[in-house]
Amino acid sequence: MIDVKKCLADCEEKMEMSVLHLEETLSHIRAGKANVHILDEIRVNNYGVPSPLNNVAAITTPDARTIAIKPWDKKMFPVIEKAIIDSNVGIMPENNGEVIRLGIPPLTEERRRDLTKQCNREAEEAKVAIRNARRDGIDKLKKAIKDGLSEDVEKDAEADLQKIHDKQVKKVEELLAQKNKEIMTV
């Protein structure tokens, strides 16, 4: 017989993973402010080993429009610059021999709208994943009726699953609203 609490916990975990994935994805979307997370995907050749940028340099944001990258090894300057140019960050690095600076350009109104559309798509994907987790849980509960689970317990579990679903969708909506506000703020 199915363990109802375990089934609900598994569904909730899948839903929470969808929310965490959305949070991670939204953090990589550039909102016109300096954010070190836009460099997370960049890998540099560190003596033959592809390494994350933050493993070979200190990355800071001295002000709202600048990201400063200070390599720990002077030989890494050209490697880091090339990796940034080849990436999809879309910002030309400036090297003064001590620090590589990335000047974050202000976003145009059109670019802001495009970014909010991208965020909306990501949020919708997260909602679909949450709905799929709910559907899978409901299917397991319905199959459990055949294995001897009472219909009352199944209905209660389904109601609990709906509450979990609603809570996770609300989190997605809040993350989306927060990111859209951040993007649209000039």
PyMOL commands that place a pseudoatom at each C-alpha (Angstrom):
pseudoatom trace, name=CA, resn=MET, resi=1, chain=A, elem=C, hetatm=0, pos=[0.000, 0.000, 0.000]
pseudoatom trace, name=CA, resn=ILE, resi=2, chain=A, elem=C, hetatm=0, pos=[1.159, 3.552, -0.742]
pseudoatom trace, name=CA, resn=ASP, resi=3, chain=A, elem=C, hetatm=0, pos=[2.515, 5.827, 1.971]
pseudoatom trace, name=CA, resn=VAL, resi=4, chain=A, elem=C, hetatm=0, pos=[0.432, 8.995, 1.469]
pseudoatom trace, name=CA, resn=LYS, resi=5, chain=A, elem=C, hetatm=0, pos=[2.794, 11.267, 3.430]
pseudoatom trace, name=CA, resn=LYS, resi=6, chain=A, elem=C, hetatm=0, pos=[5.776, 10.081, 1.410]
pseudoatom trace, name=CA, resn=CYS, resi=7, chain=A, elem=C, hetatm=0, pos=[3.878, 10.631, -1.835]
pseudoatom trace, name=CA, resn=LEU, resi=8, chain=A, elem=C, hetatm=0, pos=[2.987, 14.200, -0.785]
pseudoatom trace, name=CA, resn=ALA, resi=9, chain=A, elem=C, hetatm=0, pos=[6.578, 14.868, 0.352]
pseudoatom trace, name=CA, resn=ASP, resi=10, chain=A, elem=C, hetatm=0, pos=[7.959, 13.612, -2.980]
pseudoatom trace, name=CA, resn=CYS, resi=11, chain=A, elem=C, hetatm=0, pos=[5.574, 15.848, -4.930]
pseudoatom trace, name=CA, resn=GLU, resi=12, chain=A, elem=C, hetatm=0, pos=[6.418, 18.836, -2.732]
pseudoatom trace, name=CA, resn=GLU, resi=13, chain=A, elem=C, hetatm=0, pos=[10.137, 18.212, -3.243]
pseudoatom trace, name=CA, resn=LYS, resi=14, chain=A, elem=C, hetatm=0, pos=[9.702, 18.136, -7.045]
pseudoatom trace, name=CA, resn=MET, resi=15, chain=A, elem=C, hetatm=0, pos=[7.728, 21.381, -6.885]
pseudoatom trace, name=CA, resn=GLU, resi=16, chain=A, elem=C, hetatm=0, pos=[10.351, 23.051, -4.686]
pseudoatom trace, name=CA, resn=MET, resi=17, chain=A, elem=C, hetatm=0, pos=[13.098, 21.968, -7.092]
pseudoatom trace, name=CA, resn=SER, resi=18, chain=A, elem=C, hetatm=0, pos=[11.183, 23.700, -9.900]
pseudoatom trace, name=CA, resn=VAL, resi=19, chain=A, elem=C, hetatm=0, pos=[11.016, 26.895, -7.835]
pseudoatom trace, name=CA, resn=LEU, resi=20, chain=A, elem=C, hetatm=0, pos=[14.740, 26.694, -7.009]
pseudoatom trace, name=CA, resn=HIS, resi=21, chain=A, elem=C, hetatm=0, pos=[15.554, 26.174, -10.682]
pseudoatom trace, name=CA, resn=LEU, resi=22, chain=A, elem=C, hetatm=0, pos=[13.503, 29.236, -11.580]
pseudoatom trace, name=CA, resn=GLU, resi=23, chain=A, elem=C, hetatm=0, pos=[15.264, 31.262, -8.889]
pseudoatom trace, name=CA, resn=GLU, resi=24, chain=A, elem=C, hetatm=0, pos=[18.647, 30.187, -10.275]
pseudoatom trace, name=CA, resn=THR, resi=25, chain=A, elem=C, hetatm=0, pos=[17.609, 30.954, -13.864]
pseudoatom trace, name=CA, resn=LEU, resi=26, chain=A, elem=C, hetatm=0, pos=[16.274, 34.399, -12.967]
pseudoatom trace, name=CA, resn=SER, resi=27, chain=A, elem=C, hetatm=0, pos=[19.488, 35.270, -11.129]
pseudoatom trace, name=CA, resn=HIS, resi=28, chain=A, elem=C, hetatm=0, pos=[21.394, 34.842, -14.410]
pseudoatom trace, name=CA, resn=ILE, resi=29, chain=A, elem=C, hetatm=0, pos=[19.204, 37.320, -16.291]
pseudoatom trace, name=CA, resn=ARG, resi=30, chain=A, elem=C, hetatm=0, pos=[20.894, 40.718, -16.429]
pseudoatom trace, name=CA, resn=ALA, resi=31, chain=A, elem=C, hetatm=0, pos=[18.664, 43.474, -15.065]
pseudoatom trace, name=CA, resn=GLY, resi=32, chain=A, elem=C, hetatm=0, pos=[20.816, 46.536, -15.774]
pseudoatom trace, name=CA, resn=LYS, resi=33, chain=A, elem=C, hetatm=0, pos=[22.632, 46.324, -12.450]
pseudoatom trace, name=CA, resn=ALA, resi=34, chain=A, elem=C, hetatm=0, pos=[26.000, 44.743, -11.790]
pseudoatom trace, name=CA, resn=ASN, resi=35, chain=A, elem=C, hetatm=0, pos=[25.421, 41.150, -10.708]
pseudoatom trace, name=CA, resn=VAL, resi=36, chain=A, elem=C, hetatm=0, pos=[28.285, 38.676, -10.363]
pseudoatom trace, name=CA, resn=HIS, resi=37, chain=A, elem=C, hetatm=0, pos=[25.919, 35.774, -11.210]
pseudoatom trace, name=CA, resn=ILE, resi=38, chain=A, elem=C, hetatm=0, pos=[25.926, 36.730, -14.899]
pseudoatom trace, name=CA, resn=LEU, resi=39, chain=A, elem=C, hetatm=0, pos=[29.498, 35.369, -14.967]
pseudoatom trace, name=CA, resn=ASP, resi=40, chain=A, elem=C, hetatm=0, pos=[28.664, 32.001, -13.346]
pseudoatom trace, name=CA, resn=GLU, resi=41, chain=A, elem=C, hetatm=0, pos=[28.485, 30.118, -16.657]
pseudoatom trace, name=CA, resn=ILE, resi=42, chain=A, elem=C, hetatm=0, pos=[31.895, 31.341, -17.886]
pseudoatom trace, name=CA, resn=ARG, resi=43, chain=A, elem=C, hetatm=0, pos=[34.696, 28.769, -17.875]
pseudoatom trace, name=CA, resn=VAL, resi=44, chain=A, elem=C, hetatm=0, pos=[38.358, 29.703, -18.351]
pseudoatom trace, name=CA, resn=ASN, resi=45, chain=A, elem=C, hetatm=0, pos=[41.279, 27.483, -19.325]
pseudoatom trace, name=CA, resn=ASN, resi=46, chain=A, elem=C, hetatm=0, pos=[43.268, 27.263, -16.085]
pseudoatom trace, name=CA, resn=TYR, resi=47, chain=A, elem=C, hetatm=0, pos=[46.464, 25.394, -17.031]
pseudoatom trace, name=CA, resn=GLY, resi=48, chain=A, elem=C, hetatm=0, pos=[44.542, 22.977, -19.252]
pseudoatom trace, name=CA, resn=VAL, resi=49, chain=A, elem=C, hetatm=0, pos=[41.547, 22.555, -16.950]
pseudoatom trace, name=CA, resn=PRO, resi=50, chain=A, elem=C, hetatm=0, pos=[38.259, 24.395, -17.663]
pseudoatom trace, name=CA, resn=SER, resi=51, chain=A, elem=C, hetatm=0, pos=[37.490, 26.197, -14.405]
pseudoatom trace, name=CA, resn=PRO, resi=52, chain=A, elem=C, hetatm=0, pos=[34.718, 28.562, -13.280]
pseudoatom trace, name=CA, resn=LEU, resi=53, chain=A, elem=C, hetatm=0, pos=[35.784, 32.198, -13.430]
pseudoatom trace, name=CA, resn=ASN, resi=54, chain=A, elem=C, hetatm=0, pos=[35.343, 32.656, -9.676]
pseudoatom trace, name=CA, resn=ASN, resi=55, chain=A, elem=C, hetatm=0, pos=[37.961, 29.904, -9.084]
pseudoatom trace, name=CA, resn=VAL, resi=56, chain=A, elem=C, hetatm=0, pos=[40.734, 31.918, -10.779]
pseudoatom trace, name=CA, resn=ALA, resi=57, chain=A, elem=C, hetatm=0, pos=[39.796, 35.491, -9.807]
pseudoatom trace, name=CA, resn=ALA, resi=58, chain=A, elem=C, hetatm=0, pos=[38.084, 37.616, -7.196]
pseudoatom trace, name=CA, resn=ILE, resi=59, chain=A, elem=C, hetatm=0, pos=[34.841, 39.033, -8.596]
pseudoatom trace, name=CA, resn=THR, resi=60, chain=A, elem=C, hetatm=0, pos=[33.320, 42.118, -6.963]
pseudoatom trace, name=CA, resn=THR, resi=61, chain=A, elem=C, hetatm=0, pos=[30.823, 44.875, -7.718]
pseudoatom trace, name=CA, resn=PRO, resi=62, chain=A, elem=C, hetatm=0, pos=[32.406, 48.176, -6.662]
pseudoatom trace, name=CA, resn=ASP, resi=63, chain=A, elem=C, hetatm=0, pos=[29.302, 50.086, -7.783]
pseudoatom trace, name=CA, resn=ALA, resi=64, chain=A, elem=C, hetatm=0, pos=[25.898, 49.422, -9.353]
pseudoatom trace, name=CA, resn=ARG, resi=65, chain=A, elem=C, hetatm=0, pos=[27.202, 49.601, -12.940]
pseudoatom trace, name=CA, resn=THR, resi=66, chain=A, elem=C, hetatm=0, pos=[30.580, 47.835, -12.706]
pseudoatom trace, name=CA, resn=ILE, resi=67, chain=A, elem=C, hetatm=0, pos=[31.884, 44.325, -12.145]
pseudoatom trace, name=CA, resn=ALA, resi=68, chain=A, elem=C, hetatm=0, pos=[35.576, 44.098, -11.207]
pseudoatom trace, name=CA, resn=ILE, resi=69, chain=A, elem=C, hetatm=0, pos=[37.547, 40.901, -11.830]
pseudoatom trace, name=CA, resn=LYS, resi=70, chain=A, elem=C, hetatm=0, pos=[40.967, 40.625, -10.168]
pseudoatom trace, name=CA, resn=PRO, resi=71, chain=A, elem=C, hetatm=0, pos=[42.800, 37.467, -11.305]
pseudoatom trace, name=CA, resn=TRP, resi=72, chain=A, elem=C, hetatm=0, pos=[45.046, 35.790, -8.765]
pseudoatom trace, name=CA, resn=ASP, resi=73, chain=A, elem=C, hetatm=0, pos=[47.589, 35.044, -11.497]
pseudoatom trace, name=CA, resn=LYS, resi=74, chain=A, elem=C, hetatm=0, pos=[48.693, 37.820, -13.885]
pseudoatom trace, name=CA, resn=LYS, resi=75, chain=A, elem=C, hetatm=0, pos=[48.942, 35.276, -16.742]
pseudoatom trace, name=CA, resn=MET, resi=76, chain=A, elem=C, hetatm=0, pos=[45.163, 34.779, -16.566]
pseudoatom trace, name=CA, resn=PHE, resi=77, chain=A, elem=C, hetatm=0, pos=[44.293, 38.298, -17.851]
pseudoatom trace, name=CA, resn=PRO, resi=78, chain=A, elem=C, hetatm=0, pos=[44.164, 37.395, -21.571]
pseudoatom trace, name=CA, resn=VAL, resi=79, chain=A, elem=C, hetatm=0, pos=[42.479, 34.048, -20.882]
pseudoatom trace, name=CA, resn=ILE, resi=80, chain=A, elem=C, hetatm=0, pos=[39.742, 35.683, -18.796]
pseudoatom trace, name=CA, resn=GLU, resi=81, chain=A, elem=C, hetatm=0, pos=[39.222, 38.476, -21.321]
pseudoatom trace, name=CA, resn=LYS, resi=82, chain=A, elem=C, hetatm=0, pos=[38.871, 35.963, -24.165]
pseudoatom trace, name=CA, resn=ALA, resi=83, chain=A, elem=C, hetatm=0, pos=[36.411, 33.837, -22.164]
pseudoatom trace, name=CA, resn=ILE, resi=84, chain=A, elem=C, hetatm=0, pos=[34.230, 36.895, -21.442]
pseudoatom trace, name=CA, resn=ILE, resi=85, chain=A, elem=C, hetatm=0, pos=[34.311, 38.032, -25.074]
pseudoatom trace, name=CA, resn=ASP, resi=86, chain=A, elem=C, hetatm=0, pos=[33.420, 34.512, -26.295]
pseudoatom trace, name=CA, resn=SER, resi=87, chain=A, elem=C, hetatm=0, pos=[30.561, 34.152, -23.778]
pseudoatom trace, name=CA, resn=ASN, resi=88, chain=A, elem=C, hetatm=0, pos=[26.978, 35.358, -24.186]
pseudoatom trace, name=CA, resn=VAL, resi=89, chain=A, elem=C, hetatm=0, pos=[27.391, 38.123, -21.572]
pseudoatom trace, name=CA, resn=GLY, resi=90, chain=A, elem=C, hetatm=0, pos=[27.612, 40.726, -24.339]
pseudoatom trace, name=CA, resn=ILE, resi=91, chain=A, elem=C, hetatm=0, pos=[29.940, 43.155, -22.530]
pseudoatom trace, name=CA, resn=MET, resi=92, chain=A, elem=C, hetatm=0, pos=[33.460, 44.101, -23.617]
pseudoatom trace, name=CA, resn=PRO, resi=93, chain=A, elem=C, hetatm=0, pos=[35.996, 43.804, -20.782]
pseudoatom trace, name=CA, resn=GLU, resi=94, chain=A, elem=C, hetatm=0, pos=[38.377, 46.671, -20.012]
pseudoatom trace, name=CA, resn=ASN, resi=95, chain=A, elem=C, hetatm=0, pos=[41.817, 45.675, -18.733]
pseudoatom trace, name=CA, resn=ASN, resi=96, chain=A, elem=C, hetatm=0, pos=[44.104, 48.146, -16.921]
pseudoatom trace, name=CA, resn=GLY, resi=97, chain=A, elem=C, hetatm=0, pos=[46.766, 45.576, -15.975]
pseudoatom trace, name=CA, resn=GLU, resi=98, chain=A, elem=C, hetatm=0, pos=[45.502, 45.232, -12.404]
pseudoatom trace, name=CA, resn=VAL, resi=99, chain=A, elem=C, hetatm=0, pos=[41.767, 44.628, -12.762]
pseudoatom trace, name=CA, resn=ILE, resi=100, chain=A, elem=C, hetatm=0, pos=[39.403, 43.650, -15.575]
pseudoatom trace, name=CA, resn=ARG, resi=101, chain=A, elem=C, hetatm=0, pos=[36.306, 45.843, -15.487]
pseudoatom trace, name=CA, resn=LEU, resi=102, chain=A, elem=C, hetatm=0, pos=[32.925, 45.139, -17.035]
pseudoatom trace, name=CA, resn=GLY, resi=103, chain=A, elem=C, hetatm=0, pos=[30.789, 48.246, -17.455]
pseudoatom trace, name=CA, resn=ILE, resi=104, chain=A, elem=C, hetatm=0, pos=[27.124, 47.269, -17.326]
pseudoatom trace, name=CA, resn=PRO, resi=105, chain=A, elem=C, hetatm=0, pos=[25.265, 49.384, -19.904]
pseudoatom trace, name=CA, resn=PRO, resi=106, chain=A, elem=C, hetatm=0, pos=[21.823, 50.727, -19.010]
pseudoatom trace, name=CA, resn=LEU, resi=107, chain=A, elem=C, hetatm=0, pos=[18.987, 48.739, -20.563]
pseudoatom trace, name=CA, resn=THR, resi=108, chain=A, elem=C, hetatm=0, pos=[16.811, 50.211, -23.292]
pseudoatom trace, name=CA, resn=GLU, resi=109, chain=A, elem=C, hetatm=0, pos=[13.028, 50.074, -22.897]
pseudoatom trace, name=CA, resn=GLU, resi=110, chain=A, elem=C, hetatm=0, pos=[12.779, 47.446, -25.656]
pseudoatom trace, name=CA, resn=ARG, resi=111, chain=A, elem=C, hetatm=0, pos=[15.447, 45.280, -24.010]
pseudoatom trace, name=CA, resn=ARG, resi=112, chain=A, elem=C, hetatm=0, pos=[13.629, 45.563, -20.670]
pseudoatom trace, name=CA, resn=ARG, resi=113, chain=A, elem=C, hetatm=0, pos=[10.423, 44.286, -22.293]
pseudoatom trace, name=CA, resn=ASP, resi=114, chain=A, elem=C, hetatm=0, pos=[12.321, 41.400, -23.907]
pseudoatom trace, name=CA, resn=LEU, resi=115, chain=A, elem=C, hetatm=0, pos=[13.839, 40.460, -20.546]
pseudoatom trace, name=CA, resn=THR, resi=116, chain=A, elem=C, hetatm=0, pos=[10.431, 40.505, -18.823]
pseudoatom trace, name=CA, resn=LYS, resi=117, chain=A, elem=C, hetatm=0, pos=[9.063, 38.245, -21.581]
pseudoatom trace, name=CA, resn=GLN, resi=118, chain=A, elem=C, hetatm=0, pos=[11.988, 35.888, -21.028]
pseudoatom trace, name=CA, resn=CYS, resi=119, chain=A, elem=C, hetatm=0, pos=[11.290, 35.886, -17.278]
pseudoatom trace, name=CA, resn=ASN, resi=120, chain=A, elem=C, hetatm=0, pos=[7.601, 35.209, -17.928]
pseudoatom trace, name=CA, resn=ARG, resi=121, chain=A, elem=C, hetatm=0, pos=[8.522, 32.203, -20.122]
pseudoatom trace, name=CA, resn=GLU, resi=122, chain=A, elem=C, hetatm=0, pos=[10.824, 30.824, -17.438]
pseudoatom trace, name=CA, resn=ALA, resi=123, chain=A, elem=C, hetatm=0, pos=[8.107, 31.270, -14.788]
pseudoatom trace, name=CA, resn=GLU, resi=124, chain=A, elem=C, hetatm=0, pos=[5.550, 29.525, -16.991]
pseudoatom trace, name=CA, resn=GLU, resi=125, chain=A, elem=C, hetatm=0, pos=[7.922, 26.577, -17.434]
pseudoatom trace, name=CA, resn=ALA, resi=126, chain=A, elem=C, hetatm=0, pos=[8.279, 26.354, -13.655]
pseudoatom trace, name=CA, resn=LYS, resi=127, chain=A, elem=C, hetatm=0, pos=[4.480, 26.417, -13.245]
pseudoatom trace, name=CA, resn=VAL, resi=128, chain=A, elem=C, hetatm=0, pos=[4.116, 23.629, -15.817]
pseudoatom trace, name=CA, resn=ALA, resi=129, chain=A, elem=C, hetatm=0, pos=[6.678, 21.531, -13.928]
pseudoatom trace, name=CA, resn=ILE, resi=130, chain=A, elem=C, hetatm=0, pos=[4.769, 22.156, -10.687]
pseudoatom trace, name=CA, resn=ARG, resi=131, chain=A, elem=C, hetatm=0, pos=[1.477, 21.145, -12.332]
pseudoatom trace, name=CA, resn=ASN, resi=132, chain=A, elem=C, hetatm=0, pos=[3.116, 17.995, -13.708]
pseudoatom trace, name=CA, resn=ALA, resi=133, chain=A, elem=C, hetatm=0, pos=[4.339, 17.059, -10.230]
pseudoatom trace, name=CA, resn=ARG, resi=134, chain=A, elem=C, hetatm=0, pos=[0.793, 17.563, -8.900]
pseudoatom trace, name=CA, resn=ARG, resi=135, chain=A, elem=C, hetatm=0, pos=[-0.675, 15.444, -11.711]
pseudoatom trace, name=CA, resn=ASP, resi=136, chain=A, elem=C, hetatm=0, pos=[1.840, 12.645, -11.050]
pseudoatom trace, name=CA, resn=GLY, resi=137, chain=A, elem=C, hetatm=0, pos=[0.939, 12.720, -7.355]
pseudoatom trace, name=CA, resn=ILE, resi=138, chain=A, elem=C, hetatm=0, pos=[-2.789, 12.582, -8.103]
pseudoatom trace, name=CA, resn=ASP, resi=139, chain=A, elem=C, hetatm=0, pos=[-2.218, 9.645, -10.483]
pseudoatom trace, name=CA, resn=LYS, resi=140, chain=A, elem=C, hetatm=0, pos=[-0.312, 7.762, -7.754]
pseudoatom trace, name=CA, resn=LEU, resi=141, chain=A, elem=C, hetatm=0, pos=[-3.101, 8.433, -5.272]
pseudoatom trace, name=CA, resn=LYS, resi=142, chain=A, elem=C, hetatm=0, pos=[-5.800, 7.242, -7.694]
pseudoatom trace, name=CA, resn=LYS, resi=143, chain=A, elem=C, hetatm=0, pos=[-3.840, 4.041, -8.377]
pseudoatom trace, name=CA, resn=ALA, resi=144, chain=A, elem=C, hetatm=0, pos=[-3.497, 3.550, -4.610]
pseudoatom trace, name=CA, resn=ILE, resi=145, chain=A, elem=C, hetatm=0, pos=[-7.304, 3.304, -4.310]
pseudoatom trace, name=CA, resn=LYS, resi=146, chain=A, elem=C, hetatm=0, pos=[-7.087, 0.059, -6.291]
pseudoatom trace, name=CA, resn=ASP, resi=147, chain=A, elem=C, hetatm=0, pos=[-4.433, -1.166, -3.830]
pseudoatom trace, name=CA, resn=GLY, resi=148, chain=A, elem=C, hetatm=0, pos=[-6.740, -0.605, -0.869]
pseudoatom trace, name=CA, resn=LEU, resi=149, chain=A, elem=C, hetatm=0, pos=[-6.396, 3.090, 0.020]
pseudoatom trace, name=CA, resn=SER, resi=150, chain=A, elem=C, hetatm=0, pos=[-9.738, 4.497, 1.177]
pseudoatom trace, name=CA, resn=GLU, resi=151, chain=A, elem=C, hetatm=0, pos=[-11.345, 7.157, -1.012]
pseudoatom trace, name=CA, resn=ASP, resi=152, chain=A, elem=C, hetatm=0, pos=[-11.614, 9.568, 1.924]
pseudoatom trace, name=CA, resn=VAL, resi=153, chain=A, elem=C, hetatm=0, pos=[-7.874, 9.413, 2.550]
pseudoatom trace, name=CA, resn=GLU, resi=154, chain=A, elem=C, hetatm=0, pos=[-7.242, 9.852, -1.178]
pseudoatom trace, name=CA, resn=LYS, resi=155, chain=A, elem=C, hetatm=0, pos=[-9.498, 12.926, -1.363]
pseudoatom trace, name=CA, resn=ASP, resi=156, chain=A, elem=C, hetatm=0, pos=[-7.820, 14.462, 1.704]
pseudoatom trace, name=CA, resn=ALA, resi=157, chain=A, elem=C, hetatm=0, pos=[-4.380, 13.797, 0.229]
pseudoatom trace, name=CA, resn=GLU, resi=158, chain=A, elem=C, hetatm=0, pos=[-5.492, 15.334, -3.064]
pseudoatom trace, name=CA, resn=ALA, resi=159, chain=A, elem=C, hetatm=0, pos=[-6.648, 18.461, -1.209]
pseudoatom trace, name=CA, resn=ASP, resi=160, chain=A, elem=C, hetatm=0, pos=[-3.304, 18.645, 0.611]
pseudoatom trace, name=CA, resn=LEU, resi=161, chain=A, elem=C, hetatm=0, pos=[-1.502, 18.252, -2.709]
pseudoatom trace, name=CA, resn=GLN, resi=162, chain=A, elem=C, hetatm=0, pos=[-3.540, 21.131, -4.143]
pseudoatom trace, name=CA, resn=LYS, resi=163, chain=A, elem=C, hetatm=0, pos=[-2.555, 23.328, -1.176]
pseudoatom trace, name=CA, resn=ILE, resi=164, chain=A, elem=C, hetatm=0, pos=[1.122, 22.502, -1.740]
pseudoatom trace, name=CA, resn=HIS, resi=165, chain=A, elem=C, hetatm=0, pos=[0.677, 23.271, -5.452]
pseudoatom trace, name=CA, resn=ASP, resi=166, chain=A, elem=C, hetatm=0, pos=[-0.947, 26.630, -4.724]
pseudoatom trace, name=CA, resn=LYS, resi=167, chain=A, elem=C, hetatm=0, pos=[1.831, 27.572, -2.282]
pseudoatom trace, name=CA, resn=GLN, resi=168, chain=A, elem=C, hetatm=0, pos=[4.568, 26.771, -4.827]
pseudoatom trace, name=CA, resn=VAL, resi=169, chain=A, elem=C, hetatm=0, pos=[2.785, 28.626, -7.659]
pseudoatom trace, name=CA, resn=LYS, resi=170, chain=A, elem=C, hetatm=0, pos=[2.498, 31.640, -5.344]
pseudoatom trace, name=CA, resn=LYS, resi=171, chain=A, elem=C, hetatm=0, pos=[6.280, 31.500, -4.782]
pseudoatom trace, name=CA, resn=VAL, resi=172, chain=A, elem=C, hetatm=0, pos=[6.808, 31.468, -8.567]
pseudoatom trace, name=CA, resn=GLU, resi=173, chain=A, elem=C, hetatm=0, pos=[4.511, 34.497, -8.951]
pseudoatom trace, name=CA, resn=GLU, resi=174, chain=A, elem=C, hetatm=0, pos=[6.401, 36.364, -6.210]
pseudoatom trace, name=CA, resn=LEU, resi=175, chain=A, elem=C, hetatm=0, pos=[9.810, 35.594, -7.778]
pseudoatom trace, name=CA, resn=LEU, resi=176, chain=A, elem=C, hetatm=0, pos=[8.534, 36.724, -11.172]
pseudoatom trace, name=CA, resn=ALA, resi=177, chain=A, elem=C, hetatm=0, pos=[7.043, 39.958, -9.822]
pseudoatom trace, name=CA, resn=GLN, resi=178, chain=A, elem=C, hetatm=0, pos=[10.267, 40.729, -7.949]
pseudoatom trace, name=CA, resn=LYS, resi=179, chain=A, elem=C, hetatm=0, pos=[12.451, 40.116, -11.023]
pseudoatom trace, name=CA, resn=ASN, resi=180, chain=A, elem=C, hetatm=0, pos=[10.158, 42.088, -13.354]
pseudoatom trace, name=CA, resn=LYS, resi=181, chain=A, elem=C, hetatm=0, pos=[10.204, 44.999, -10.910]
pseudoatom trace, name=CA, resn=GLU, resi=182, chain=A, elem=C, hetatm=0, pos=[14.004, 44.831, -10.796]
pseudoatom trace, name=CA, resn=ILE, resi=183, chain=A, elem=C, hetatm=0, pos=[14.194, 44.816, -14.613]
pseudoatom trace, name=CA, resn=MET, resi=184, chain=A, elem=C, hetatm=0, pos=[11.710, 47.643, -15.147]
pseudoatom trace, name=CA, resn=THR, resi=185, chain=A, elem=C, hetatm=0, pos=[13.241, 49.928, -12.485]
pseudoatom trace, name=CA, resn=VAL, resi=186, chain=A, elem=C, hetatm=0, pos=[15.341, 52.519, -14.297]
for i in range(1, 186): cmd.bond("trace and resi %d" % i, "trace and resi %d" % (i + 1))
show_as sticks, trace
zoom trace
